[in-house]
Amino acid sequence: MLTLLSGGLSVSLETWSITRRGQICCDRNTMSENNDTDNSSSGSMAAKLYADIAVDYNATKSNPFKRYVEESTFASALCPSDDSSLSAQHVLDLGCGAGHYCRILKTEWDANSVRGVDVSEQMLAEAKRQEEVAPLGIQYLRQDLLSPSAAEKITTSFGAPIADLVTAQYLLPYAANKDELNQLCVTAAALVKHGGGRFVSIVSMLSDSIISASKEGHLESKDLGWAATWEGEAHDGMCVELTLFGEARASRVSFPNYLWSRESIEVALSSVGFGKVEWIPIEVDDGAPETVRRSSVDINKTPIGVFVASM
């Protein structure tokens, strides 16, 4: 067990040693091969993994990389010019977690409407709690996104037309194999408007930096507040334990991610009907502290990408 400290709140979370992490990744692959029902073991595993971390996952909003690099790059993908606006856009956030980006889509990017979907009841409970405290009109739904009927159930439950913009933060790295990667892309494609719709996503991915550190099985940036550990040689679809640290490393959260290459992601997107896939250059927020701004080497080695896929 790992004790996280955040804002005076101590929360005990289950984390994974290298051995345990490998077992989780192994279990996910086995279960995804043997179960494709709506209450799939894959979806159940996701719910279990995130069951205890909703509050502290939310606390990682203070993570330096997420706050000053990831969010800035995501904003550039959403609104590529200063006069861009989401005011006419209906947005669907897949794998919304505790609703962090759902709220940003409303408060900072002025989306017309925002709906969030996640498999974790605990994550959604935190998202709904924040919505009750400060209402923004965001709707949330629990749904396993690996289910073949996910898109139909989402559309039926919300009673809403297909989204102008579908977003996803670290959803594709949950795919334990290429069938699951393709299914997540199928779901996104079915929910975004054809002819002008966009799928904008943040992904952890197989990068040159991971491949270069393959034998060490470890890569991290102390200034940016992240670490990745794994077993064995780096390869497409490999499982890593990704750890994010909050400000001053006062909190942290660890979870498994599957790292797919840019090529595998593009092939999956293309196979379900997406046309152009554009990878957005990493941007650092103008207000980032010096410790982040001087970390250009660490920023370049961070195994994160942001893409815009057009339908």
C-alpha positions in Angstrom: 0.0 0.0 0.0 1.1 3.6 -0.7 0.0 6.5 1.4 -0.6 9.7 -0.6 -0.7 13.1 1.1 -2.6 15.9 -0.5 -4.0 19.0 1.1 -3.8 17.5 4.5 -5.7 14.4 3.3 -4.0 11.0 3.7 -5.3 8.4 1.3 -4.1 4.8 1.1 -3.8 3.5 -2.4 -2.9 0.2 -3.8 0.1 0.5 -6.1 2.1 -2.1 -7.9 5.6 -3.3 -7.6 7.3 -4.3 -10.9 6.2 -7.9 -10.3 2.6 -7.0 -9.5 2.5 -4.5 -12.4 3.6 -7.2 -14.8 0.8 -9.5 -13.4 -1.8 -6.8 -14.0 -0.7 -6.3 -17.6 -0.7 -10.1 -18.1 -4.1 -10.4 -16.6 -5.5 -7.6 -18.8 -4.3 -9.3 -21.9 -5.7 -12.7 -20.9 -9.1 -11.3 -19.9 -9.5 -9.2 -23.0 -9.0 -12.3 -25.2 -11.6 -14.2 -23.3 -14.4 -11.7 -22.7 -16.0 -9.2 -25.0 -19.3 -8.6 -23.2 -20.6 -5.3 -22.0 -19.5 -6.1 -18.4 -16.2 -7.2 -19.8 -13.3 -8.1 -17.5 -11.3 -5.4 -19.3 -13.7 -2.8 -18.2 -14.0 -4.3 -14.8 -10.3 -4.2 -14.4 -10.2 -0.5 -15.3 -12.9 0.2 -12.8 -10.9 -1.7 -10.1 -7.6 0.0 -10.9 -9.1 3.5 -10.5 -11.5 2.6 -7.7 -9.4 4.0 -4.9 -7.6 6.9 -6.6 -10.3 9.3 -7.7 -9.4 12.0 -5.1 -5.6 11.8 -5.5 -5.8 11.4 -9.3 -7.6 14.7 -9.2 -4.8 16.1 -7.0 -2.3 15.4 -9.8 -3.7 18.5 -11.6 -0.7 20.1 -9.9 1.7 17.9 -11.7 4.2 20.2 -13.5 4.1 18.4 -16.8 0.3 18.2 -17.0 -0.2 21.8 -15.8 2.4 23.6 -17.9 3.1 21.4 -20.9 0.2 18.9 -21.5 -2.6 21.4 -21.0 -0.9 24.1 -23.1 -0.4 21.6 -26.0 -3.9 20.3 -25.7 -5.2 23.9 -25.8 -3.2 24.4 -29.0 -4.8 21.3 -30.5 -8.3 22.4 -29.6 -8.0 26.0 -30.6 -5.1 26.4 -33.0 -5.5 30.2 -33.4 -6.1 33.0 -31.0 -9.6 33.6 -32.4 -10.6 29.9 -32.3 -13.5 29.1 -30.1 -15.4 26.0 -28.9 -18.6 28.1 -28.2 -20.5 26.3 -31.0 -19.0 22.9 -30.3 -20.7 20.0 -28.5 -18.0 18.0 -26.8 -17.8 14.4 -25.6 -14.9 13.5 -23.3 -14.2 9.7 -23.4 -12.4 8.3 -20.3 -13.2 11.6 -18.5 -12.0 10.3 -15.1 -12.7 12.8 -12.3 -13.8 15.4 -14.9 -10.7 17.7 -14.9 -10.7 18.3 -18.6 -14.5 18.4 -18.8 -14.5 21.4 -16.5 -11.6 23.1 -18.4 -13.5 22.6 -21.7 -16.3 24.7 -20.2 -14.4 27.2 -18.0 -11.4 28.0 -20.2 -12.4 26.9 -23.7 -16.1 27.9 -23.5 -17.5 24.7 -25.1 -21.2 24.9 -25.9 -21.9 21.6 -24.1 -19.7 18.9 -22.4 -20.5 15.3 -21.6 -18.1 12.9 -20.0 -17.9 9.1 -20.0 -15.9 6.8 -17.8 -16.0 3.2 -16.6 -15.1 4.0 -13.0 -17.9 4.8 -10.6 -15.5 6.3 -8.1 -14.0 8.6 -10.7 -17.5 9.7 -11.8 -18.6 10.2 -8.2 -15.7 12.8 -7.8 -16.7 14.4 -11.1 -20.3 14.7 -10.1 -19.3 16.0 -6.6 -17.4 18.8 -8.3 -20.3 19.5 -10.6 -22.6 19.8 -7.6 -20.2 22.2 -5.8 -19.7 24.4 -8.9 -22.4 23.6 -11.6 -21.4 24.0 -15.2 -24.1 21.9 -16.8 -21.8 18.9 -17.5 -23.4 15.5 -17.8 -21.6 12.3 -16.9 -22.3 8.6 -17.8 -20.7 5.3 -16.7 -19.9 3.1 -19.7 -17.2 0.6 -20.6 -15.7 2.1 -23.7 -14.3 -1.3 -24.8 -17.8 -2.6 -25.3 -18.8 -3.0 -29.0 -22.1 -1.4 -28.1 -20.5 1.6 -26.2 -21.2 4.2 -28.9 -24.9 3.2 -29.2 -25.4 3.2 -25.5 -23.7 6.6 -25.0 -25.9 8.2 -27.7 -29.0 6.6 -26.3 -28.3 7.5 -22.7 -27.4 11.2 -23.4 -30.2 11.5 -26.0 -27.8 13.8 -27.9 -26.6 14.1 -31.4 -23.2 13.1 -32.5 -20.4 15.3 -31.0 -18.6 18.0 -33.0 -15.5 17.2 -30.9 -14.5 14.0 -29.2 -11.7 14.3 -26.7 -9.8 11.6 -24.8 -6.9 11.9 -22.3 -4.9 8.7 -21.9 -7.7 6.5 -23.2 -5.9 4.7 -26.0 -3.0 3.6 -23.6 -5.6 1.5 -21.8 -5.8 -0.8 -24.8 -3.9 -4.0 -23.9 -3.8 -5.2 -27.5 -4.5 -4.0 -31.1 -8.0 -5.3 -31.0 -8.8 -3.1 -28.0 -6.9 -0.2 -29.6 -9.1 -0.6 -32.7 -12.3 -0.9 -30.6 -11.6 2.4 -28.8 -11.0 4.1 -32.2 -14.2 2.5 -33.5 -16.1 4.0 -30.5 -14.6 7.5 -31.1 -15.4 7.4 -34.8 -19.0 6.4 -34.2 -19.5 9.3 -31.9 -17.9 12.2 -33.8 -19.6 14.1 -36.5 -18.7 13.0 -40.0 -17.6 15.9 -42.2 -15.7 18.3 -40.0 -15.7 16.5 -36.7 -12.5 16.1 -34.7 -11.0 13.5 -32.3 -8.4 15.2 -30.1 -6.4 13.0 -27.8 -3.5 12.9 -25.4 -1.6 9.6 -25.3 1.4 8.1 -23.6 3.2 6.3 -26.4 6.2 4.3 -27.4 9.0 6.9 -28.0 12.6 6.9 -28.9 13.4 7.8 -25.3 11.7 4.7 -24.0 13.4 2.5 -26.6 16.8 4.1 -25.7 16.2 3.3 -22.0 14.9 -0.2 -22.8 17.6 -2.1 -20.8 17.4 0.2 -17.8 13.6 -0.3 -17.5 13.2 3.2 -16.1 12.8 6.7 -17.3 11.9 9.8 -15.3 12.0 13.6 -15.0 12.2 15.0 -11.5 11.5 18.6 -12.7 8.4 17.6 -14.7 7.2 15.1 -12.1 6.8 11.8 -13.9 8.4 8.4 -14.0 7.9 5.2 -16.1 9.1 1.7 -15.1 8.8 -1.6 -17.0 10.2 -5.1 -17.4 11.9 -6.5 -20.5 12.7 -5.0 -23.8 10.7 -2.0 -25.1 8.2 -3.0 -27.8 5.0 -1.8 -29.4 2.1 -2.2 -27.0 4.4 -2.7 -23.9 3.0 -2.2 -20.5 4.7 0.4 -18.2 3.9 1.7 -14.7 3.4 5.4 -15.1 3.8 7.6 -12.0 2.7 11.2 -11.8 3.9 13.4 -8.9 2.0 16.4 -7.6 3.6 19.7 -6.8 6.8 19.3 -4.6 6.2 15.6 -4.8 3.7 15.9 -2.0 1.3 13.4 -3.8 1.7 10.8 -6.4 -0.4 8.2 -8.3 0.7 5.2 -10.3 -1.2 3.2 -12.9 -0.5 0.9 -15.9 -0.3 2.2 -19.5 0.2 0.4 -22.7 2.5 2.3 -25.0 1.7 2.1 -28.7 3.8 3.5 -31.5 2.7 6.5 -33.5 2.4 4.2 -36.5 0.1 1.7 -34.7 -2.2 4.6 -33.5 -2.4 6.1 -37.0 -3.2 2.7 -38.5 -6.0 2.1 -36.0 -7.5 5.6 -36.6 -7.3 5.2 -40.4 -8.9 1.8 -40.3 -12.1 3.2 -38.8 -12.5 6.1 -41.1 -10.4 9.0 -39.8 -8.6 10.9 -42.5 -5.8 13.3 -41.6 -4.0 12.7 -38.3 -1.9 15.6 -37.2 0.6 15.4 -34.3 0.7 18.7 -32.4 4.2 20.1 -31.4 4.7 20.2 -27.6 4.2 23.7 -26.2 5.2 25.1 -22.8 2.9 27.6 -21.1 4.2 31.2 -20.9 3.6 31.1 -17.1 5.6 27.9 -16.5 8.2 28.2 -13.7 11.8 28.2 -14.5 12.3 24.6 -13.4 9.9 23.6 -16.2 11.1 26.1 -18.9 14.7 24.9 -18.5 13.7 21.3 -18.9 13.6 21.1 -22.7 15.6 17.9 -22.7 13.2 16.3 -20.3 10.2 17.6 -22.2 11.5 16.1 -25.4 12.0 12.7 -23.8 8.6 12.6 -22.2 6.7 9.7 -23.9 3.5 11.8 -24.5 1.9 12.9 -27.7 -1.2 14.9 -28.7 -3.0 14.3 -32.0 -6.0 15.7 -33.9 -7.8 13.1 -36.1 -10.3 14.6 -38.6 -13.4 12.7 -39.7 
